[in-house]
Amino acid sequence: MEGVFQPGSLLTAMSSTIGPHFQELYRYRGLVSSLVLRELKARYRGSVLGFLWTFLNPLMLLAVYALVFSVYFRIQMEHYAGFMFTGLLPWIWFSSSLLEGTTAIASGGSLITKVLFPGQILPLVKVGANLLNYLLSLPVLLIFLTAMGLSPGSALVWLPLVVAVHLIFIAGLSLALATLNVFLRDIQHILSNLVTLWFFLTPILYPLAQVPQAFRRWVLLNPATLITLSYQDIFFYRRSPDLLYLGTFFILALVVLGLGITLFEHYKETLAEKI
């Protein structure tokens, strides 16, 4: 895997690869949509409740975390369950996309070996399927918050922008990891542990205000913190997201996407022989 860690060559290649990459994605947009729908159907094939699990899974996860952190650890916060649910749902989208997307290219053997198949859509399909799951779970979140007297109101106009910025970051990181994982399979084995650590370093189970001042700046260096705070602003605090945090995350998301595309385009010709 020569040259993976040569930043100069990657940055030079970036400007000439991003445009053609998006053109190819646009050309295969119909295939992406079909594979996303097939992915969703495959997840619930053979289950009695089918798509109802889209709503039941986050509710069951909420119940577990609410029990542990409201009853046993007793975090003192009004409407704590609503606060936690607000950050938990986008995290499920992020972590599921990352874990599934990282192995998408390496496990897509028969497809990747086809000359005309665009391999970059495989991690994108995982991201898209988990995005639809997240969007389908939003009505549950809104009903839950409304029942608690926390209807988001006009702040919801910011949600499409926040989701779009989050999507850019997730797609870029998934593509980068999926490409690297073809050459370094250790990534897929260590990633689940890193994602668990990342979860607890992100203010989802606790508000940022409860982080000691001395450590708060370090928490804000976590990209997941910036986007989580935006979701919390919209749904829980019912206000516009902090534009400094959202803008910083947007710039980072563009950089991550650019690096992911450049990595894939640089190594796509050798992926088939490595799988």
C-alpha positions as CSV (number, residue, x, y, z in Angstrom):
1,M,0.0,0.0,0.0
2,E,2.6,2.5,-1.0
3,G,1.9,6.1,-0.8
4,V,-1.2,6.0,1.5
5,F,0.5,8.3,4.0
6,Q,2.0,10.8,1.6
7,P,-0.1,14.0,2.3
8,G,1.6,16.0,-0.5
9,S,0.6,13.6,-3.3
10,L,-2.9,13.3,-1.9
11,L,-3.5,17.0,-1.8
12,T,-2.1,17.4,-5.3
13,A,-4.4,14.7,-6.6
14,M,-7.5,16.0,-4.8
15,S,-8.3,18.8,-7.2
16,S,-8.3,16.6,-10.2
17,T,-10.3,13.7,-8.7
18,I,-13.3,15.2,-6.9
19,G,-15.1,16.5,-9.9
20,P,-15.0,13.2,-11.9
21,H,-15.9,11.3,-8.7
22,F,-19.2,13.3,-8.3
23,Q,-19.9,13.0,-12.0
24,E,-19.7,9.2,-11.8
25,L,-21.9,9.2,-8.7
26,Y,-24.5,11.2,-10.5
27,R,-24.4,8.9,-13.5
28,Y,-25.1,5.9,-11.2
29,R,-27.7,7.7,-9.0
30,G,-30.4,5.2,-10.0
31,L,-28.2,2.3,-9.0
32,V,-27.5,4.0,-5.6
33,S,-31.2,4.4,-4.9
34,S,-32.0,0.8,-5.9
35,L,-29.2,-0.6,-3.7
36,V,-30.3,1.6,-0.7
37,L,-33.9,0.2,-1.0
38,R,-32.6,-3.3,-1.4
39,E,-30.4,-2.8,1.7
40,L,-33.4,-1.7,3.8
41,K,-35.5,-4.6,2.6
42,A,-32.8,-7.1,3.3
43,R,-32.4,-5.9,6.9
44,Y,-36.0,-6.8,7.8
45,R,-36.5,-9.8,5.6
46,G,-38.0,-12.7,7.5
47,S,-38.9,-10.5,10.5
48,V,-42.5,-10.4,11.7
49,L,-42.5,-6.7,12.5
50,G,-40.5,-5.6,9.5
51,F,-40.0,-1.8,9.2
52,L,-41.5,-1.4,12.7
53,W,-38.0,-2.2,14.0
54,T,-37.0,1.2,12.6
55,F,-39.0,2.7,15.4
56,L,-38.7,0.0,18.0
57,N,-34.8,-0.2,18.0
58,P,-34.2,3.4,19.0
59,L,-37.0,3.3,21.6
60,M,-35.6,0.1,23.2
61,L,-32.1,1.7,23.2
62,L,-33.6,4.8,24.8
63,A,-35.2,2.7,27.5
64,V,-32.0,1.0,28.4
65,Y,-29.9,4.2,28.6
66,A,-32.7,6.1,30.4
67,L,-32.9,3.4,33.0
68,V,-29.1,3.3,33.5
69,F,-28.4,7.0,33.6
70,S,-31.7,8.3,35.1
71,V,-32.1,5.6,37.8
72,Y,-28.7,4.1,38.6
73,F,-26.3,7.0,37.8
74,R,-29.0,9.6,38.5
75,I,-27.9,12.5,36.2
76,Q,-29.6,15.5,37.5
77,M,-31.3,17.1,34.5
78,E,-34.8,18.1,33.7
79,H,-36.3,16.1,30.7
80,Y,-33.1,14.0,30.6
81,A,-34.6,11.2,28.5
82,G,-35.6,13.8,25.8
83,F,-32.1,15.3,25.9
84,M,-30.4,11.9,25.5
85,F,-32.8,10.8,22.7
86,T,-32.0,13.9,20.7
87,G,-28.3,13.0,20.5
88,L,-28.6,9.3,20.4
89,L,-30.5,9.0,17.1
90,P,-28.0,10.9,15.0
91,W,-25.2,9.0,16.7
92,I,-26.8,5.7,15.7
93,W,-26.9,6.9,12.1
94,F,-23.2,7.9,12.3
95,S,-21.9,4.8,14.1
96,S,-23.9,2.3,12.1
97,S,-22.8,4.0,8.8
98,L,-19.2,4.0,9.9
99,L,-19.1,0.4,11.0
100,E,-21.0,-1.0,8.0
101,G,-19.5,1.4,5.5
102,T,-15.9,0.5,6.5
103,T,-16.4,-3.2,5.4
104,A,-18.5,-2.4,2.4
105,I,-15.8,-2.4,-0.3
106,A,-13.8,-5.3,1.2
107,S,-16.9,-7.5,1.4
108,G,-18.2,-6.5,-2.1
109,G,-15.9,-8.9,-3.8
110,S,-17.9,-10.0,-6.8
111,L,-19.1,-6.4,-7.5
112,I,-15.7,-4.7,-7.1
113,T,-14.1,-7.1,-9.6
114,K,-16.6,-6.0,-12.3
115,V,-14.8,-3.5,-14.5
116,L,-17.6,-1.0,-14.8
117,F,-18.9,-1.2,-11.2
118,P,-18.4,2.1,-9.3
119,G,-17.0,0.8,-6.0
120,Q,-17.4,4.1,-4.2
121,I,-21.2,3.6,-4.0
122,L,-20.9,0.6,-1.6
123,P,-20.1,2.6,1.5
124,L,-22.5,5.3,0.3
125,V,-25.3,2.8,0.2
126,K,-24.7,1.9,3.9
127,V,-24.7,5.6,4.8
128,G,-27.9,6.2,2.8
129,A,-29.8,3.2,4.3
130,N,-28.9,4.4,7.8
131,L,-29.9,7.9,6.9
132,L,-33.4,6.7,5.9
133,N,-33.6,4.8,9.2
134,Y,-32.7,8.1,11.0
135,L,-35.3,10.1,9.1
136,L,-38.0,7.5,9.7
137,S,-37.2,7.6,13.5
138,L,-37.6,11.4,13.6
139,P,-41.4,11.3,14.0
140,V,-40.9,9.1,17.1
141,L,-38.5,11.7,18.5
142,L,-40.9,14.6,17.8
143,I,-43.8,12.9,19.4
144,F,-41.7,12.0,22.4
145,L,-40.4,15.6,22.8
146,T,-43.9,17.1,22.3
147,A,-45.3,14.8,25.0
148,M,-42.6,16.3,27.3
149,G,-43.6,19.8,26.3
150,L,-40.5,20.3,24.2
151,S,-41.9,20.8,20.7
152,P,-39.0,22.2,18.5
153,G,-41.1,24.6,16.6
154,S,-39.5,27.0,14.1
155,A,-36.0,25.7,15.0
156,L,-36.7,22.7,12.7
157,V,-36.0,24.8,9.7
158,W,-32.3,24.3,10.4
159,L,-32.6,20.5,10.4
160,P,-32.1,19.9,6.7
161,L,-28.9,21.9,6.7
162,V,-27.5,20.1,9.8
163,V,-28.4,16.7,8.3
164,A,-26.7,17.6,5.0
165,V,-23.5,18.7,6.7
166,H,-23.5,15.6,8.8
167,L,-24.1,13.5,5.7
168,I,-21.0,15.0,4.0
169,F,-18.8,14.1,7.0
170,I,-20.2,10.6,7.4
171,A,-19.9,9.8,3.6
172,G,-16.3,11.1,3.5
173,L,-15.1,9.3,6.5
174,S,-16.9,6.0,5.5
175,L,-15.3,6.2,2.0
176,A,-11.8,6.8,3.4
177,L,-12.0,4.0,6.0
178,A,-13.6,1.6,3.4
179,T,-10.7,2.2,1.1
180,L,-8.0,1.8,3.7
181,N,-9.7,-1.3,5.1
182,V,-9.1,-3.1,1.8
183,F,-5.4,-2.9,2.5
184,L,-5.4,-2.9,6.3
185,R,-8.1,-5.2,7.6
186,D,-7.2,-4.4,11.2
187,I,-9.2,-1.2,10.8
188,Q,-12.6,-3.0,10.8
189,H,-11.6,-4.9,14.0
190,I,-10.5,-2.0,16.0
191,L,-13.1,0.5,14.8
192,S,-16.0,-0.8,16.9
193,N,-13.9,-0.2,20.1
194,L,-12.9,3.3,18.9
195,V,-16.5,4.1,18.1
196,T,-17.5,3.1,21.6
197,L,-14.8,5.4,23.1
198,W,-15.9,8.1,20.7
199,F,-19.5,7.8,21.9
200,F,-18.6,8.4,25.6
201,L,-16.3,11.3,24.6
202,T,-19.3,13.0,22.9
203,P,-21.8,14.9,25.1
204,I,-24.8,12.6,24.3
205,L,-25.4,11.0,27.7
206,Y,-24.4,14.2,29.5
207,P,-24.8,17.9,28.7
208,L,-21.7,19.9,27.8
209,A,-22.3,22.2,30.8
210,Q,-21.5,19.3,33.1
211,V,-18.1,18.8,31.6
212,P,-15.5,20.5,33.9
213,Q,-14.2,23.8,32.4
214,A,-10.7,22.5,32.2
215,F,-11.7,19.7,29.9
216,R,-14.4,21.5,27.9
217,R,-12.1,22.8,25.2
218,W,-10.9,19.3,24.6
219,V,-14.4,18.0,24.2
220,L,-15.1,20.8,21.7
221,L,-12.2,19.5,19.6
222,N,-14.2,16.3,19.0
223,P,-16.0,16.7,15.6
224,A,-19.0,14.6,16.9
225,T,-19.5,17.2,19.7
226,L,-20.0,20.0,17.3
227,I,-22.7,18.3,15.3
228,T,-24.3,16.8,18.3
229,L,-24.7,20.3,19.9
230,S,-26.4,21.4,16.7
231,Y,-29.0,18.6,17.0
232,Q,-29.5,19.4,20.7
233,D,-30.0,23.1,19.9
234,I,-32.7,22.3,17.4
235,F,-34.6,19.6,19.2
236,F,-34.0,20.0,22.9
237,Y,-33.2,23.7,23.4
238,R,-35.5,24.8,20.5
239,R,-33.1,27.4,19.1
240,S,-30.9,28.0,16.1
241,P,-27.7,26.0,16.1
242,D,-24.4,27.7,17.0
243,L,-23.2,28.9,13.6
244,L,-19.5,28.9,14.7
245,Y,-19.7,25.2,15.7
246,L,-21.8,24.2,12.6
247,G,-19.5,26.2,10.3
248,T,-16.4,24.6,11.7
249,F,-17.9,21.2,11.4
250,F,-18.9,22.0,7.7
251,I,-15.3,22.9,6.8
252,L,-14.0,19.8,8.5
253,A,-16.7,17.7,6.7
254,L,-15.5,19.1,3.3
255,V,-11.9,18.2,4.1
256,V,-12.8,14.7,5.2
257,L,-14.9,14.2,2.1
258,G,-12.1,15.5,-0.1
259,L,-9.6,13.1,1.5
260,G,-12.0,10.2,1.2
261,I,-12.6,10.8,-2.5
262,T,-8.9,11.3,-3.2
263,L,-7.9,8.1,-1.4
264,F,-10.5,6.1,-3.2
265,E,-9.7,7.5,-6.7
266,H,-5.9,7.0,-6.0
267,Y,-6.3,3.3,-5.2
268,K,-9.5,2.2,-7.0
269,E,-7.6,0.5,-9.8
270,T,-5.9,-1.9,-7.2
271,L,-8.9,-2.6,-5.0
272,A,-10.0,-5.6,-7.0
273,E,-6.7,-7.4,-6.7
274,K,-6.5,-6.8,-3.0
275,I,-10.0,-8.2,-2.2
